[in-house]
Amino acid sequence: MTKFQAPKGVSEYVPPRSNAFAWVRSTLENTISAAGYQLLELPIFEDTELFTRIGASTDVVSKEMYTFEDRGGRSITLRPEGTVGALRAVSEHGLDRGSLPAKVYYCGPFFRAERPQKGRYRQFYSIGIEAIGTHDAALDAEVIAIADAGFKKLGLTKYRLEMTSLGDAESRAAHRVDLVKFISGLDLDEETKERAKLNPLRLFDDKREEVRTLMTKAPILLDYLSSESKANFAEVQRHLTAMGIAFTINSRMVRGLDYYTGTTFEFVHDLLGAQSGIGGGGRYDGLMGEIGGQDITGIGFGLGLDRALLAVEAEGVVIPETFVSDLFIIPMGEAAKSASLKYAADLRASGFKVELAFGDRALKTAMKTADKSGARFSLVIGDEEIASGVVVVKEMSSGTANSVRLDSLASALMN
C-alpha cells in the first residue's frame, strides 16, 4: 500500500515545532492588532486576472502561479501574495468609503510554484497589513515600525532594515528613459530583453552574476526622484530616526512585484543564507485603480512566518511554552473515566487547561505520561476517590501532595 507524503515544497508543522510556529504567528498578530489593524479573512483562490493585471513582468506572475480551470470554466489561481486580494476585498465591501486609512491585516498560506529550498516553499505562510486611502510619510514610517516591533517581540536582533524610494510617476518616467537606453547597449539573452521591455527595473533584481555585473553602472532611480518624492522619502527617514529604528538605503532594491511606488523596504536576516528576506513591503499608489477600485493610495507589508521561525531558531531565541496544562487526571476504572470526563469539562469551562490519560494504562505508565506532559498538577481518581469525594493532588515540580475535595479542585488549582 502506498505511504502518502506531503507534496514537495510544503512548509508543514507538527508538534512540538508547530507550537513555536503558533507562537511566532500570534506574537506578530498581536503586534499588528495593537496598532488598530483588523482581520481580513481572504479566500485562498481568486480570479487569475486579478494577479496577471498587476505583474506580468515578474516571475511570481509569469512562472510561479498555481492556475487551473474550475468546473465552470473560470481561470482560478491560488493566491501567490496578499495585497491585491486585500485591495479587492476592501473595494468590494466598501471599506475604502469609510474612515481612512482603512487598516486591515491577513494571515495564512500562500502558494508559488518555484524550486523548493530551505526558507523558500511552494506553500508558505505570511502575515501582512494594508493601510489604504491615505498618503502620509508618517503612515509609511508607522507601517515599517510595526514590522520592526514584531521582530523585536520575537527576540530577533540580527536583522537589518533596507529601504529605498521607487518614486512617483514623474520620477519613474524620467528614469525609465535613461535606463532603457542603458539596457539597450547590454549583451542580454532574448528572454531577459523581453522581461526588460515589460519593466526594466526587474534587471536590478536578477540573481545571475553576469547580469548583476552588467547592471553595476546602470542609472539609479533615487537620482531621478522628483522634488515631492525626495521630500517624502526624507520625511519617512526622519520619522524612523525619531523612533530609533536603524536603516540603510539600498538604491538597487526592487521588490518581487511590479506595483510598488515610493517608500519600499525589506527586512534582511544574515543568518538565513540565500533566503535572507524575512519580510518587506512598500507603497503602491494606483494599484487599487488598476484592479477596478478607487484610484487611491496604500502601503503595506508581508512578513514570512516560515522565515521568521527560522530566524528565531538561528538566533537561539528561547520560545515560551505555548501549552502547559494545569492538571493531568488519571482515571482508574470505568466509573472513574466518566467522573474524570465531567470534572475535566467543568474545570475547562472555568478556564483551566486539563488533560486526561486514556487507554486503560497501568498507573506507573500513566504517571510517566503525566510527567512528560509538563502539567503543573496531577491526580489519580478511582472508586475510592469517587466514594470519599477526596483526591490527592500532586504538584509535579516539587512532588508535594495534598488531599483536596473533588468539589474544590478549582480553588486548589488557583493556589
C-alpha positions in Angstrom: 0.0 0.0 0.0 1.3 3.5 -0.9 2.5 5.5 2.0 1.5 9.1 1.2 3.6 12.1 2.0 3.0 15.8 1.9 3.6 17.4 -1.6 7.2 18.6 -2.2 7.9 22.1 -1.1 5.1 22.4 1.6 6.0 24.0 4.9 4.3 21.6 7.2 4.4 22.0 11.0 3.8 19.2 13.6 4.3 19.2 17.4 6.4 20.2 19.0 7.7 22.6 16.4 4.2 23.7 15.5 4.0 25.2 19.0 6.9 27.5 18.1 5.2 28.4 14.7 2.0 29.3 16.5 3.9 31.5 18.9 5.6 33.3 16.1 2.3 33.9 14.3 0.4 35.0 17.5 3.2 37.3 18.5 3.2 39.1 15.1 -0.6 39.1 15.0 -0.8 40.7 18.5 1.7 43.4 17.5 -0.3 44.2 14.4 -3.7 44.3 16.1 -2.3 46.5 18.9 -1.8 49.2 16.1 -5.5 49.1 15.2 -5.4 46.7 12.2 -8.5 44.5 11.9 -8.6 41.0 10.5 -9.5 40.4 6.8 -10.1 36.7 6.2 -9.4 36.3 2.5 -10.1 33.4 0.0 -7.3 31.0 -0.8 -8.0 31.4 -4.6 -9.0 34.4 -6.8 -9.8 35.1 -10.4 -6.5 34.7 -12.3 -6.8 38.1 -13.9 -6.6 39.8 -10.5 -3.0 38.8 -10.4 -2.0 38.9 -14.1 -3.2 42.5 -14.3 -0.6 43.8 -11.9 2.7 41.9 -12.5 3.2 40.4 -16.0 7.0 41.0 -15.9 7.6 39.3 -12.6 8.5 35.6 -12.1 5.7 35.4 -9.5 3.0 36.1 -12.1 4.6 34.7 -15.3 6.1 31.5 -14.0 5.2 30.7 -10.4 1.4 30.8 -10.0 -0.8 27.7 -9.4 -3.5 28.3 -12.0 -6.3 26.0 -13.0 -9.7 26.0 -14.6 -12.7 25.2 -12.3 -15.8 23.3 -13.2 -17.4 26.4 -14.6 -14.6 27.1 -17.0 -13.2 30.0 -15.0 -9.5 30.5 -14.6 -8.6 30.4 -10.9 -5.3 31.0 -9.2 -4.1 30.0 -5.7 -3.1 33.3 -4.1 0.7 34.0 -4.5 0.6 37.1 -2.3 -1.9 39.0 -0.2 -2.0 42.7 -1.2 -4.2 42.6 -4.4 -6.7 40.2 -2.7 -6.9 42.6 0.3 -7.5 45.6 -2.0 -10.1 43.7 -3.9 -11.9 42.9 -0.7 -11.6 46.4 0.7 -13.1 47.9 -2.5 -15.8 45.2 -2.9 -17.1 45.7 0.6 -16.8 49.5 0.7 -14.1 49.8 3.4 -12.5 52.5 1.3 -15.6 54.6 1.7 -15.4 54.9 5.4 -12.8 56.4 7.7 -9.4 56.4 6.1 -6.9 54.9 6.1 -8.7 51.5 6.1 -6.4 49.3 8.2 -6.6 45.6 7.7 -4.4 42.5 8.2 -4.5 38.9 6.9 -2.7 35.7 7.7 -2.4 32.3 6.2 -0.9 30.1 3.4 0.2 31.4 0.0 1.4 29.4 -3.0 4.1 29.8 -5.6 5.3 27.0 -7.9 9.1 27.5 -7.5 12.1 25.4 -6.8 11.8 24.4 -3.1 14.7 25.0 -0.7 15.2 26.0 2.9 13.2 29.1 3.5 11.5 29.0 0.1 8.4 26.9 -0.2 5.6 26.2 -2.7 3.2 26.6 0.2 4.4 29.1 2.7 2.8 31.3 5.4 2.7 35.0 5.7 1.1 37.7 7.7 0.5 41.1 6.2 -1.1 44.5 6.7 -2.5 47.2 4.4 -3.2 50.8 5.2 -5.4 52.1 2.4 -6.5 55.6 1.4 -4.0 58.0 3.0 -0.7 59.3 1.6 1.4 60.4 4.6 5.1 59.8 5.3 4.2 59.3 9.0 2.0 56.3 7.9 4.8 54.9 5.9 7.0 55.1 9.0 4.4 53.5 11.2 3.9 50.5 8.9 7.7 49.9 8.9 7.8 50.4 12.7 5.0 47.8 13.2 7.0 45.1 11.4 10.2 46.1 13.3 8.3 45.9 16.6 7.0 42.5 15.7 10.5 41.1 15.0 11.8 42.7 18.2 9.0 41.0 20.2 10.1 37.7 18.7 13.5 38.4 20.3 15.3 38.9 17.0 18.4 41.2 16.9 20.4 40.1 13.9 18.3 41.6 11.2 18.6 44.9 9.3 16.1 47.2 7.6 16.9 48.2 4.0 14.8 50.8 2.2 14.6 53.0 -0.9 12.1 55.0 -2.8 10.7 53.9 -6.2 9.4 57.4 -6.7 6.2 58.7 -8.3 5.1 58.5 -11.9 7.2 61.6 -12.9 10.3 60.1 -11.3 10.0 56.7 -12.9 9.2 58.1 -16.3 12.4 60.2 -16.3 14.5 57.3 -15.0 13.0 54.8 -17.5 14.2 56.8 -20.5 17.8 56.6 -19.4 17.5 53.1 -18.0 16.1 51.7 -21.3 18.8 53.5 -23.2 21.5 51.9 -20.9 19.9 48.4 -21.2 19.8 48.6 -25.0 23.6 48.6 -25.0 23.9 45.4 -22.9 24.5 42.0 -24.3 21.4 40.2 -23.0 19.6 37.0 -24.0 16.2 37.4 -25.7 14.2 36.3 -22.6 15.9 39.0 -20.5 15.4 41.6 -23.1 11.7 40.8 -23.3 11.5 41.0 -19.5 13.2 44.4 -19.5 10.7 45.7 -22.1 7.8 45.0 -19.6 9.7 46.5 -16.7 13.3 47.5 -17.0 13.6 47.8 -13.2 13.4 44.0 -13.0 17.0 43.7 -14.2 18.1 45.1 -10.8 16.5 42.1 -9.2 18.2 39.5 -11.5 20.1 36.9 -9.4 22.5 35.9 -12.2 26.0 37.2 -11.5 26.6 38.2 -15.1 23.5 40.4 -15.2 24.4 41.9 -11.8 27.8 42.8 -13.2 26.3 44.4 -16.3 23.9 46.5 -14.2 26.6 47.9 -11.8 26.7 51.2 -13.8 23.0 51.4 -14.6 21.3 54.7 -13.7 19.7 54.6 -10.2 16.1 55.7 -9.6 17.0 57.6 -6.4 18.9 60.0 -8.6 15.7 60.8 -10.5 13.3 61.5 -7.7 11.0 64.4 -8.2 11.2 67.1 -5.5 8.0 65.8 -4.0 9.2 62.2 -3.9 12.6 63.2 -2.5 10.9 65.3 0.3 8.5 62.5 1.2 11.3 59.9 1.4 13.4 62.2 3.6 10.4 62.7 5.9 10.0 58.9 6.2 13.6 58.6 7.2 13.2 61.4 9.8 10.3 59.7 11.4 12.2 56.3 11.6 15.2 58.0 13.1 13.0 59.7 15.7 11.6 56.3 16.7 15.1 54.9 17.0 14.8 52.5 14.1 18.0 51.9 12.2 18.0 51.5 8.4 20.3 51.5 5.4 19.5 52.9 2.0 19.6 50.2 -0.8 19.5 52.1 -4.0 19.2 49.0 -6.1 16.3 47.4 -4.3 13.4 46.1 -6.4 10.6 44.1 -4.7 9.3 40.9 -6.3 6.2 42.5 -7.7 5.7 45.4 -10.1 3.2 47.5 -8.2 5.4 49.3 -5.7 5.9 53.1 -5.7 7.5 55.5 -3.3 8.7 54.1 0.0 9.9 50.4 -0.4 11.6 48.3 2.2 12.8 44.9 3.2 14.0 43.2 6.4 17.0 41.0 5.9 18.4 38.4 8.4 22.0 37.5 7.7 21.9 34.1 9.4 19.4 32.6 6.9 21.8 32.3 3.9 20.4 32.8 0.4 16.8 33.2 1.6 17.6 36.1 3.9 14.5 38.2 3.5 12.1 37.9 6.4 9.6 40.5 5.3 9.1 43.6 3.3 6.7 45.9 1.5 6.0 49.4 0.4 3.6 51.9 -1.1 1.5 51.1 -4.1 -0.1 54.3 -5.4 -2.6 53.5 -8.2 -2.8 49.7 -7.6 -6.5 49.7 -6.4 -7.4 51.7 -9.6 -5.6 49.0 -11.6 -7.9 46.3 -10.3 -11.1 48.3 -10.8 -11.4 50.1 -7.4 -11.0 53.7 -6.5 -7.7 55.3 -7.6 -6.4 55.7 -4.1 -3.1 55.1 -2.4 -1.9 52.4 0.0 1.0 50.9 1.8 1.6 47.6 3.5 3.9 44.7 4.2 4.1 40.9 4.2 6.2 39.1 6.8 7.2 35.5 6.2 6.2 33.3 9.1 8.3 30.4 8.0 11.5 32.5 7.7 10.7 34.4 10.9 10.6 31.0 12.7 13.9 30.0 11.0 15.4 33.3 12.2 14.2 32.7 15.8 15.8 29.3 15.7 19.0 30.6 14.1 19.4 33.1 16.9 18.6 30.6 19.6 15.7 32.5 21.0 14.1 30.6 23.9 10.5 30.1 22.8 7.9 30.1 25.7 5.8 27.0 26.2 2.5 27.7 24.3 0.6 24.9 26.2 1.2 23.9 29.8 -1.8 22.1 31.3 -2.9 22.9 34.8 -3.9 19.4 35.7 -3.4 15.8 34.4 -6.1 13.4 35.5 -5.5 9.7 35.6 -8.8 7.7 35.9 -8.7 4.1 37.2 -11.7 2.1 36.1 -14.9 2.8 34.0 -16.7 4.8 36.7 -13.6 6.9 37.2 -13.5 7.7 33.4 -17.0 9.1 33.4 -16.3 11.1 36.6 -12.9 12.4 35.2 -14.6 13.5 31.9 -17.1 15.5 33.9 -14.5 17.1 36.2 -12.3 17.9 33.3 -15.1 19.6 31.4 -16.1 21.6 34.4 -12.6 22.8 35.0 -12.0 23.7 31.4 -15.2 25.7 31.4 -13.7 27.6 34.3 -10.6 28.4 32.3 -8.2 25.7 33.3 -6.2 23.5 30.9 -6.8 19.9 31.7 -5.6 16.6 30.2 -6.7 13.0 30.8 -5.0 9.7 30.5 -6.7 7.3 28.1 -6.3 3.7 27.1 -6.5 1.9 30.5 -2.8 2.2 31.1 -1.1 0.9 34.2 -0.7 3.6 36.9 3.1 3.7 36.6 2.9 4.3 32.8 0.1 6.9 33.2 2.2 8.8 35.8 5.2 8.8 33.3 2.8 10.3 30.7 1.7 13.0 33.2 5.3 13.9 34.0 6.1 14.2 30.3 3.0 16.4 29.7 4.5 19.2 31.7 1.3 19.6 33.7 1.5 21.6 36.9 -0.5 19.1 38.9 -1.8 15.5 38.6 -4.3 13.3 40.4 -5.4 9.7 40.3 -9.2 9.0 40.6 -10.7 5.6 41.2 -13.7 4.1 43.0 -12.3 5.0 46.5 -11.8 8.7 45.5 -15.3 8.8 44.0 -16.8 7.4 47.1 -15.0 9.7 49.5 -15.1 12.8 47.3 -11.4 13.4 48.1 -8.4 13.0 45.8 -4.6 13.5 46.3 -3.4 16.4 44.1 0.4 16.2 43.3 2.4 19.2 42.4 4.7 17.8 39.6 7.6 20.1 40.0 8.1 19.6 43.8 6.4 16.2 44.4 4.3 17.8 47.1 0.9 16.0 47.6 -2.2 17.3 49.3 -5.7 15.9 49.8 -8.3 18.0 48.1 -12.1 17.6 47.9 -13.3 17.0 44.3 -15.8 19.8 44.5 -12.9 22.2 45.5 -10.5 21.3 42.7 -10.8 24.7 41.0 -9.7 26.5 44.2 -6.8 24.1 44.7 -5.5 24.8 41.2 -5.6 28.5 41.7 -3.0 28.3 44.5 
